[in-house]
Amino acid sequence: MKTVLIVEDSPTQREIIAHLLQDSHLIVVTASNGVEALEQIDLRSPDLIILDIVMPQMNGYEFCRRLKADPKTHNLPILMCSSKAEEFDRYWGMKQGADAYIAKPFQPMELVATVKQLLQG
């Protein structure tokens, strides 16, 4: 089974995304910020990361750049999922190395389909 790390500071959003993915037979690990997420990556070696942008300690852009610059994690797919929904936000997220970008509020089917597509890639 594939493991997905959800990096999201909102407990409600974390729970919603976790339930959607668990219903799709994925193992879910969570972190509330980028620093926690780095620890989880070392512990769990996830197959994919779902990443919020606006978070305390380390924002999603910085976290994404850091992972993509590290030879151990540069191939790890990252799906940015953020309330920052302007075209520029999407452009900037992809420029930081994200593999996909979904704006909140998202359609559950779109999120699950994107996750499955990235996991197959």
C-alpha positions in Angstrom: 0.0 0.0 0.0 1.1 3.5 -0.8 1.7 6.1 1.9 0.6 9.8 1.6 1.9 12.5 3.9 -0.6 15.3 4.4 1.1 18.6 5.5 -1.7 20.9 6.6 -2.0 23.2 9.6 -5.9 23.1 9.7 -7.0 20.0 11.7 -10.3 20.0 9.9 -8.7 20.0 6.4 -6.2 17.3 7.5 -9.0 15.1 8.7 -11.1 15.6 5.5 -8.2 14.8 3.2 -7.1 11.8 5.4 -10.6 10.3 5.3 -10.8 10.6 1.5 -7.4 8.9 1.1 -8.1 6.2 3.6 -11.3 5.4 1.8 -9.2 4.9 -1.3 -7.0 2.3 0.5 -4.0 4.6 1.1 -1.9 4.8 4.3 -2.1 8.4 5.6 0.5 10.2 7.8 0.0 13.8 8.8 2.0 16.8 9.9 0.8 20.3 10.9 3.8 22.2 9.5 6.9 21.8 7.3 9.2 21.1 10.3 7.0 18.2 11.4 6.7 17.0 7.8 10.5 16.7 7.4 10.6 14.5 10.5 7.8 12.3 9.1 9.6 12.0 5.8 12.7 10.6 7.6 10.5 8.2 9.6 8.0 7.0 7.0 9.4 7.6 3.4 6.0 8.6 1.9 5.2 7.9 -1.7 3.5 11.3 -2.1 3.0 14.6 -0.2 -0.1 16.8 -0.1 1.1 20.2 0.9 -0.7 23.4 2.1 1.1 26.7 1.3 0.1 28.9 4.2 1.5 27.3 7.4 3.5 28.4 10.4 7.3 27.8 10.7 7.9 26.9 7.1 5.5 27.8 4.2 4.7 25.3 1.5 6.8 27.0 -1.1 9.9 26.8 1.1 9.2 23.2 2.0 8.7 22.3 -1.6 11.9 24.0 -2.7 13.8 22.2 0.1 12.5 18.7 -0.9 13.2 19.3 -4.6 16.7 20.4 -3.9 17.6 17.3 -1.9 18.8 14.3 -4.0 17.0 11.9 -1.5 13.6 13.5 -2.0 13.7 15.3 -5.4 11.6 12.6 -7.1 8.9 12.6 -4.4 5.7 13.8 -6.0 4.1 16.9 -4.3 0.5 18.0 -4.7 0.0 21.5 -3.5 -3.5 22.0 -2.1 -4.2 25.6 -1.0 -6.8 28.2 -0.6 -4.5 30.5 -2.6 -6.5 30.0 -5.8 -5.2 32.7 -8.2 -3.5 31.7 -11.4 -0.3 33.3 -10.1 -0.4 31.1 -7.0 -0.7 28.0 -9.2 2.1 29.2 -11.4 4.4 29.9 -8.4 3.6 26.6 -6.8 4.6 24.7 -10.0 7.7 26.9 -10.3 8.8 25.7 -6.8 8.7 22.1 -8.0 5.1 21.0 -7.2 3.9 18.2 -9.5 0.2 19.3 -9.3 -1.8 22.1 -7.7 -5.4 22.0 -6.5 -7.2 25.0 -5.1 -9.5 24.8 -2.0 -12.3 24.2 -1.7 -11.6 21.2 -3.9 -13.8 18.5 -5.3 -13.1 15.2 -3.4 -13.1 13.2 -6.7 -10.6 15.6 -8.2 -8.2 15.3 -5.2 -8.4 11.5 -5.2 -7.9 11.2 -8.9 -4.9 13.6 -8.9 -3.3 11.6 -6.0 -3.8 8.3 -7.8 -2.4 9.8 -11.1 0.7 11.1 -9.3 1.2 7.8 -7.5 1.2 5.9 -10.8 3.6 8.4 -12.4 
